Amino acid sequence: MSNKPDDKDQKHEGHEDHTNIQIDRQHYKVEAEALTGEQLRALVAPQIPPERDLFLVVPNGTDRKIADTETVKLENGMRFFTAPGKINPGASC
């Protein structure tokens, strides 16, 4: 009998315990498998204000607005960006 643990008990080499994402071109390492829009906003310091919308970049598609209550399953390389919630062209300064 051996004291060596079974392969199923060993961690896979190279396995990372975090996911790499970007928000407004800033890199973040996230340990959670999924976060809500509100939790994603809180990763940024200072926190993304409510007057800005949060979007997920969809390669070769239409970027998707993320609601505060929506849960996003995170994958390495995901990119998010923020934009003003209301754009008022021609408004006086």
C-alpha positions, 0 to 999 in steps of 0.5 A: 500500500502506498501513501501517495494520494490518488491523481483525483486528489491532486490539483492540476498543475497550471490550474489557476484559482482566479479569472483574469478580466478587464474593466475599462482597460484595467486588469483584475484577478477575480477568484469568484466563478460568477459576479453580479453587475453590482459586484463587478462595479465594486471591483473598481476603485472608486466604485463605478457610479450608478450614472454609468452603464456597464457593458460586456464586450462581445467579440464580433457581436453587439456589446451587452449591457449588464444590469446590477442584478444580472449574474455573469459567469466569468471567463478568462479574458472577458472585457467590460467597459463603462459609458455614460448612462445618458448622453445629451449631445449639444447640452450647454456646459 
